[in-house]
Amino acid sequence: MQAMSTFTNHQLDQMRSEWRALSHSRASRIAFQRLAQVSKPIERLRAQDLGDLISLLEPRAGLEAPERASIVSELLRFVGLDPLLTRALLQTLLPGLVGVARRLAWGRAAGLDPGAFMADLITLCFEVITEWGGQVRVYAAPDLLNAVRCRMRRQIACHHPTSPLDGDHPLARALCVAIEDAEPFDEIGARLKALGQDLDPIGAAGLYGREVLGYTYRELSSMMGVSPRMLAEASRRMAMRIL
């Protein structure tokens, strides 16, 4: 049985059709102009609207990987300028969301419908984009996708505690993902992983859980049995070591 349902394919096709209708519209041109006025990297691009901008993120468009990463980073940084910027950023993350769905087995391990699971991932991604808007993240795309994956794992673990997705090491379960499971493009995770045995697990949990996964110190404290103050102090020490 194919993991991606017909309904899921229909969802993605609908979003692509919607984007085709929006991408070269007058509203798209206005949104792009607003972005270009405040972003030097965007201003230098040969684009007239958000459709052109998102097309530049395709590997065959000719931009180097750091340039593509910079575009996504700028979209997140200035996403609050215009509602269409959120939609544009979501559009470019769609292939990554399909990858997240695959890594989480389309929710089947928890008995979820793949179509509804994909819809939940899209909604969650929109929420994370909105929440993180204004932040400067060098690797914005993988960081966003990692946060969506981790938060969805947390939701599955809370509502389906016997799911295989909840079978990690206790620290990993508390954080949704272990530091050693960090994505290669996740800047904070990669730097923490590079510390190896010199890693302070409490400081790493506080820093990674708060900055990447979006937990509060109080939430992490409840999960790990460590006081919020201790987590905050350890997190600050860890940040000074790697950032």
C-alpha positions as CSV (number, residue, x, y, z in Angstrom):
1,M,0.0,0.0,0.0
2,Q,1.3,3.4,-0.9
3,A,2.0,5.6,2.1
4,M,0.8,8.8,0.4
5,S,-3.0,8.6,-0.1
6,T,-5.0,9.9,-3.0
7,F,-6.4,12.5,-0.7
8,T,-2.9,13.6,0.3
9,N,-1.9,14.0,-3.4
10,H,-5.0,16.0,-4.0
11,Q,-4.2,18.3,-1.1
12,L,-0.7,19.0,-2.5
13,D,-2.1,19.5,-6.0
14,Q,-4.6,22.0,-4.6
15,M,-1.8,23.9,-2.9
16,R,0.3,24.0,-6.0
17,S,-2.7,25.2,-8.1
18,E,-3.5,27.8,-5.5
19,W,0.1,29.0,-5.7
20,R,0.1,29.2,-9.5
21,A,-2.9,31.5,-9.2
22,L,-1.2,33.7,-6.6
23,S,2.4,33.6,-7.6
24,H,2.3,36.2,-10.4
25,S,-0.6,38.2,-9.2
26,R,-0.6,41.9,-8.5
27,A,-0.6,41.1,-4.8
28,S,2.5,38.9,-5.3
29,R,4.3,41.8,-7.0
30,I,3.5,44.2,-4.2
31,A,4.6,41.7,-1.6
32,F,7.9,41.1,-3.4
33,Q,8.5,44.9,-3.7
34,R,8.0,45.3,0.0
35,L,10.5,42.5,0.7
36,A,13.0,43.9,-1.8
37,Q,12.9,47.3,-0.2
38,V,14.2,46.0,3.1
39,S,16.3,43.0,2.0
40,K,19.6,43.6,0.1
41,P,19.9,39.9,-0.9
42,I,16.4,39.9,-2.3
43,E,16.8,43.3,-4.0
44,R,19.8,42.0,-6.0
45,L,17.8,39.1,-7.5
46,R,16.3,39.2,-11.0
47,A,12.7,38.7,-10.0
48,Q,9.5,40.7,-10.2
49,D,7.2,38.8,-7.9
50,L,7.1,36.0,-5.4
51,G,6.5,33.4,-8.1
52,D,9.9,34.4,-9.6
53,L,11.5,34.4,-6.2
54,I,10.3,30.9,-5.2
55,S,11.3,29.6,-8.7
56,L,14.9,30.7,-7.9
57,L,14.9,28.2,-5.0
58,E,14.7,25.2,-7.3
59,P,18.1,23.5,-7.7
60,R,18.0,23.9,-11.5
61,A,17.5,27.7,-11.3
62,G,21.3,28.2,-11.1
63,L,21.8,29.7,-7.6
64,E,24.3,28.1,-5.3
65,A,23.0,26.4,-2.1
66,P,24.1,29.3,0.2
67,E,22.2,31.8,-2.0
68,R,19.1,29.7,-1.8
69,A,19.5,29.4,1.9
70,S,19.8,33.2,2.2
71,I,16.5,33.7,0.3
72,V,14.6,31.5,2.7
73,S,16.3,33.1,5.6
74,E,15.2,36.5,4.4
75,L,11.7,35.3,3.8
76,L,11.5,34.2,7.4
77,R,13.1,37.3,8.7
78,F,10.6,39.6,7.0
79,V,7.6,37.3,6.8
80,G,5.5,39.8,8.8
81,L,5.6,42.4,6.0
82,D,2.9,40.8,3.9
83,P,0.6,37.8,4.4
84,L,1.7,36.4,1.0
85,L,5.3,36.0,2.3
86,T,4.1,33.3,4.7
87,R,2.3,31.5,1.9
88,A,5.4,31.7,-0.3
89,L,7.6,30.3,2.4
90,L,5.1,27.5,3.1
91,Q,5.1,26.7,-0.7
92,T,8.9,26.2,-0.8
93,L,8.7,24.0,2.2
94,L,6.1,21.6,0.8
95,P,8.6,19.0,-0.6
96,G,10.3,19.1,2.8
97,L,7.0,18.5,4.6
98,V,6.5,15.4,2.5
99,G,9.9,14.2,3.7
100,V,8.9,14.9,7.3
101,A,5.7,12.9,6.7
102,R,7.8,10.0,5.4
103,R,10.1,10.1,8.4
104,L,7.1,9.9,10.7
105,A,5.6,7.1,8.6
106,W,2.6,9.3,7.6
107,G,1.3,8.9,11.1
108,R,0.3,5.2,10.5
109,A,2.2,4.0,13.5
110,A,-0.2,6.0,15.6
111,G,-3.2,4.9,13.5
112,L,-3.6,8.2,11.8
113,D,-5.0,8.9,8.3
114,P,-2.1,10.0,6.0
115,G,-4.3,12.7,4.4
116,A,-5.3,14.2,7.8
117,F,-1.7,13.8,9.0
118,M,-0.4,15.9,6.0
119,A,-3.0,18.5,6.6
120,D,-1.9,18.7,10.3
121,L,1.8,19.1,9.2
122,I,0.9,21.9,6.8
123,T,-1.1,23.7,9.6
124,L,1.8,23.2,12.1
125,C,4.3,24.5,9.6
126,F,2.2,27.7,9.1
127,E,2.1,28.1,12.9
128,V,5.9,27.7,13.2
129,I,6.5,30.2,10.4
130,T,4.2,32.7,12.1
131,E,5.8,32.1,15.5
132,W,9.4,32.4,14.2
133,G,8.7,35.4,11.9
134,G,11.4,38.0,12.4
135,Q,14.1,35.6,13.5
136,V,17.4,35.4,11.6
137,R,18.2,31.8,10.9
138,V,21.0,30.9,8.5
139,Y,19.5,27.5,7.8
140,A,15.9,28.6,8.1
141,A,14.3,25.9,5.9
142,P,15.8,22.8,7.6
143,D,15.3,24.5,11.0
144,L,11.6,25.1,10.3
145,L,11.2,21.5,9.0
146,N,13.0,20.1,12.0
147,A,10.8,22.1,14.4
148,V,7.7,20.8,12.6
149,R,8.9,17.2,12.8
150,C,9.8,17.5,16.4
151,R,6.5,19.2,17.4
152,M,4.5,16.6,15.5
153,R,6.4,13.8,17.3
154,R,5.5,15.5,20.6
155,Q,1.8,15.6,19.6
156,I,1.9,11.9,18.6
157,A,3.7,11.0,21.8
158,C,1.2,12.9,23.9
159,H,-1.9,11.4,22.2
160,H,-0.5,8.0,21.3
161,P,2.1,7.1,24.0
162,T,2.5,3.5,22.8
163,S,3.4,4.6,19.3
164,P,6.9,3.4,18.1
165,L,7.7,7.1,17.5
166,D,8.0,7.4,21.2
167,G,10.6,4.7,21.7
168,D,13.7,6.9,21.9
169,H,16.2,7.4,24.7
170,P,14.5,9.4,27.6
171,L,16.4,12.6,26.8
172,A,15.5,12.3,23.2
173,R,11.8,11.7,24.1
174,A,11.8,14.7,26.3
175,L,13.1,16.9,23.4
176,C,11.3,15.0,20.6
177,V,14.6,14.4,19.0
178,A,18.0,13.6,20.4
179,I,20.9,15.9,19.8
180,E,22.6,13.0,18.0
181,D,19.6,12.9,15.6
182,A,20.0,16.5,14.7
183,E,19.6,17.4,11.0
184,P,23.0,18.0,9.3
185,F,21.8,21.5,8.3
186,D,20.4,22.3,11.8
187,E,23.1,24.9,12.9
188,I,22.6,24.6,16.6
189,G,22.2,20.8,16.5
190,A,25.3,20.4,14.4
191,R,27.4,22.5,16.8
192,L,26.1,20.6,19.8
193,K,26.8,17.3,18.1
194,A,30.4,18.4,17.4
195,L,31.1,18.7,21.1
196,G,30.9,14.9,21.4
197,Q,31.6,13.7,24.9
198,D,32.2,17.3,26.1
199,L,28.5,17.9,25.7
200,D,26.6,19.0,28.8
201,P,23.3,17.2,28.4
202,I,21.3,19.7,30.6
203,G,22.7,22.7,28.8
204,A,22.2,21.0,25.4
205,A,18.6,20.1,26.2
206,G,17.8,23.6,27.4
207,L,19.4,25.3,24.4
208,Y,18.2,22.9,21.7
209,G,14.7,22.5,23.2
210,R,14.1,26.2,23.5
211,E,15.8,27.6,20.4
212,V,15.1,24.9,17.9
213,L,12.0,23.0,19.2
214,G,10.2,26.0,20.7
215,Y,9.7,24.6,24.2
216,T,9.7,26.9,27.2
217,Y,12.0,26.3,30.1
218,R,9.0,25.4,32.2
219,E,7.9,22.8,29.8
220,L,11.4,21.3,29.6
221,S,11.7,21.4,33.3
222,S,8.5,19.4,33.7
223,M,9.7,16.8,31.2
224,M,13.3,16.5,32.5
225,G,12.9,17.0,36.3
226,V,15.3,19.9,36.4
227,S,14.4,23.4,37.6
228,P,13.7,26.0,35.0
229,R,16.4,28.2,36.5
230,M,19.0,25.4,36.2
231,L,18.0,24.8,32.6
232,A,18.2,28.5,31.8
233,E,21.6,28.9,33.3
234,A,23.0,25.7,31.7
235,S,21.5,26.8,28.4
236,R,23.2,30.2,28.5
237,R,26.6,28.6,29.3
238,M,26.1,26.2,26.4
239,A,25.2,29.0,24.1
240,M,28.3,30.9,25.0
241,R,30.4,27.8,24.1
242,I,28.9,27.2,20.6
243,L,27.4,30.5,19.3
